[in-house]
Amino acid sequence: MLRYRVASMLWMFMLLAAAYREGLHSVSLDYAWSTVALASTYVAATALNDVADRDIDRINHPRDSGRPLVTGDATEAELLTLHRRAAALALLAAVPLGLAGLAVVAISLAIARAYSVPPLTLSHRTLFAPLALAIAYVLVPYAHGLIGAGAPPSQQDVPFAGALLALFLSRIVLKDFRDRDGDALYGKSTLLLRAGKTTTCAVSLSALVVGDVALLATLRPSGGAIFLLQLLVAGAAWMVVRLWLVADRREEQVAIGTGARAGNGLLVSTLAWLLLDARGAPAEHELVVLGAIAFAFALGFVVLAARPHEAVIGYKG
């Protein structure tokens, strides 16, 4: 239930917060406890959501091994037991983090419940679904990063956390393309179903631009670093435009996945720049490291963009 492609984003946002505020000059045991807490809350959330969305997932993810309720590898009772035990483990892992850690985990578990089950069932609400996910996937791990860095939240965090939120929203609103059949059948009021493809792509592209501008305004990297970061942003934007242009369902998923890779490259590059800048690295050293990261992600991006027919869509089996 710990779906690594998504779970890795939680740890990335935690590290970004810590690097932004403290530079990760010291390694605290709190990061280990936060890692366990984040993983456990995510398992608790996915287990509960899989029970709530079982019928929808049978349509959207018929052969996805990450949905054991659909494949028959687990029962509803087993997933609910897993949910309770993972929630308990998350709270237990938060004890060494103090009251702040316990509060963050409790908020995360409350969001998971509000997202999946009545009376709120935020996953069925057009605006609240992506906002709830943004809080759970960005602000919660960001708070864990601050706890690990020993840095209380401040105004300094607003523009940087806001940039990360916008970048995440740009990505998460595109999830509805993958799930539209089941969502439509069971009455989920997603942005895609309510407003259409053009509006959804426009929202994604707008959030990407806002997040990019906020990120650059907050970090103020050197000219060479800006260029490399913008290459990754341009790749993600190109894939949103490509998504809007294509009509084939498979091509849509390949465009979304390829754009997500460029987004991952942007986050990894940002983390690398923060770590180098915190240690006073010369500009030329920053360019070498960021250039290597950009090249690695750009290579995968170009291969997928040029040969989309060879891409494997994991959740389809």
N, C-alpha and C positions, 0 to 999 in steps of 0.2 A: 504493500500500500504506500510505501515511500517512493513515489514516482520521481526518479532521480532527475529527470530533465527539468521538472518544475521545482523540486526541493533544492536543487543547486542554486536557484535564484534567491531563495531565502538566505542562504549563507553568503551569497554575493552581496546582498543589500546590507547584511550585518557587517561584513568586512568593509564595505564602502563607508558606512557611518563611522566605524572605528578609525579608518585611515584618514577620513576627513577631519575628525576632531583631535586625534592623538597621533596619527601617523603610524600606528602599530609599532611604536618603538619598543614596547614591552609586551610580552605574551602572558596574559593573565589566565588563570584557571577558569575564570568566569566565562571565557569564550567556549570552553569545553562544555560547561553546564548549559550555556545558551544553545549550543549545537544540539545537545540531547533534548532540550526543551522544545526547540523549533521542530526537530524531526518528529517528536512525539505529538505535538499539537497538530502537525500536518497529517500524521497517520490518523489521529482521532477525527480530524475534519473529513478526510477522504473516506474513511469507513462509514461515517454517518451520512455523507452525501451519496455514497453508493447505494445505501439502503433507501434513501429518499428518492433517488433517481433511477431505481432499478428498471422500471418499465421504459423510461426514456433511453437509458443506456443500451437496452436490448436492440434498439433501432440504430442508435448512433455508434455504438462500439460492440458489435456482435461477436467479434473475434479478438478483442483486446484482453491479453493476459493480465493487464493491470486492473481489470474489472472481474474479480473472482466470483462475484455474485451472478454475473451474466454467464460466465463460462461454466458455472457449476462447481468451481473449486472451493467455494465457501458458502455457508448458509447465512441467512439474515441474523440468526441468533449469534453466530460466530463473529460476524462483523460488529454487532452491537457490543458484544463482550470485548472485542478488540478496541472499540471506541472508548469504552469506560476505562480499560487498563492503560491505554495510551494517554488518556487525559490525566489519570492519576500519576503516571510516570512523569508527565510534563510538569505537573505541580510539584512533585517531589524533586525534580531536577532544578526547579526554580528556587527552592528553599535556600541554597547557598548564595543566591543572588540577592537575597533580602526582600523587603517589602516591594520594592520597585519591580523586581523580577517576577514575584508572585502576581502582582497587579497586571503586568504585561501578559503573562500566560493566561490569567483569568479572562482578560479582555479578548484574547485570541480565541479561547474556547467558547466564549459567549457569541462571538461573531460567527464561528463555525456553526453553532446551533441556530442562530438567527438566519443564517444563509440557507440552511437546508430544510428546516422543519417549521411547521406552523407554530404560532400564529403569523409570524412575519414572512417566512419563506422568501428571503430577499433574492434568491436566485431566479425567481419568477418576475422580478420587478425591473423594468427597463433601465432606470437610472441607478437604483440602489445596488444592483448586482455587481457591476464593475467597480463601484466605489467601495463596497464591502471587501471585494477581493484585493483592491489596492491597499486598503488598510491592513488586511491580514498578510499580504505578501510583501509589502514595502515598509509600512510604518512599524509593524510589530518587530520584524528583524532589525530595522533601523534602531529601534529602542534597545534591543539586545546589544547592538553594537556600542551604543552610548554607555550602557551599563558595564560592558567589558572594558571600555576605555576609561571608565571612572569619570565621565563627563556628563553633567546634568544637561537636559534639553535647554536650548537657548534660542534667541532670535537668529543666531548664526546658522542654525540648522534649517530654518524655514525655506530659504531659496534652494538649498541643495536637496533637501528631502522633497520639495515641490518639483524639482526637475526630475528626480527619480520616479515620483508618482506619475508625472505626465508621460514619461517614457514607458512605464508599465501599462498605463491606460491605452496608449497607442497600440500595444501588443494584445492586451486582453480583450478588447472589443472585437478583435478578429476571430476569437474563439467561436463565436456564434456561427461562422460559416461552416465549421466542422459539424456542428450539432443541430443544424436547422431543421432536418427532417423530424427528428423526435421532438424537438422544441415546438414545432408547429402542431404536431399531432396532439400534444398534451397541453397546449395553451400557454407555453412560456412566452412572456412578452419581452423578447429580446430587442435590442436596437435594430438588428438586421431585419427581423420580421415586422417590426413596427414602422421603420423609416426607410428600409430598402438598402440596396448595395451601395448606391452612390453616396448616401448620407453616412453610412458606416465607414466607408473608405475615407471620406472627407474628415470625419471625426478622428480617425486614426492618424491621418496625415497631419492634421492640425495639432494634435497632442504631441506628435513627434517633433514638430517644429518648435512648439512651446518648450518642450523638455530640452531640446538642443540649445536653444537660445539661453534658457535659464542656467543650464549646465556651464556654458562658456562664460556667461556673465559672472557666475559664482566662482569658478576656478581660475579664470584668466590665464590659460596656458600660453606658451610661446607660439609664435606664428607657425613654425613647423609642426608642432603638436596639434594645433588647430586644424591644419590641412589634413593630417592623418585621421583625426577624429571625424572630420567632415566627409571623408571618403566612405567611412562606415555608415554615417547617417544618410548619405546620398544613396548607398546601396539599399538600405531599409526603405527609403522613400520610393525608390524605383520599383521595389517589389509591391508596395501598396498600389502604385499606379498600375502595375501589371495585373494585380489582383482585380482591379476595377475593370480592366480591359477584357480579360479572358472570360469565357462563358463555361468552359468545361470544369466540372467539380474537382477533378484530380489536379488540373493546372492551378486552380485556386489554392489548394492545399500546399502544392509545391511552392507557389509564390509566398504564401504565409510562412512556411518553414524556412525558406531561403532568407527572407527578410528578418526572421527571428535570429538567424545566425549572425547577421550583420549587427543586430541589436546586442547580442551577447558579446561580440567583439568590442562594441562601444563601452560596455560595462567593464570588461576586462582591461581595456586600455585606460579607462578612467581610474581604475584601482591602481594600475601600474604607475600612472602619472602621479597620483597622490602619494604613493610610497616613495617614489624617486624625489619628488619635490620636498617631502618632509625631511629627507636626508641631504638636501642641498646638492643634488646631483647636477652637474653641468648640463646645459641645454643640449649639447651634442650627444651626451649619454642618453638623455630622455628620448631623443629622436631615434637612436639606434634600437632601444627597447620597444618603443611604440611602433617603429617601422617593422620590426620583426613580428609583433603581434598582428598589426594590420595586414601584413603580407600573408600570414597563416590563415586568417579569417577570410581575406579577399580571395585566396586561392580556392578555398572550399566554396565560397560564394559564386565565383566565376564558373566553376565546374558544374554546380547545380543549375545556375542560370542558363548555361549553354547546353546542358544535357538533362533537361527536366524529366525526360522519359525514363531515366535511369534512377531517379530518386525513389526511395522507399518510404512510404507513409506508415510509420510504426503502428499507430493505433488501429489501422485497418487489418493488421495481421499479415 
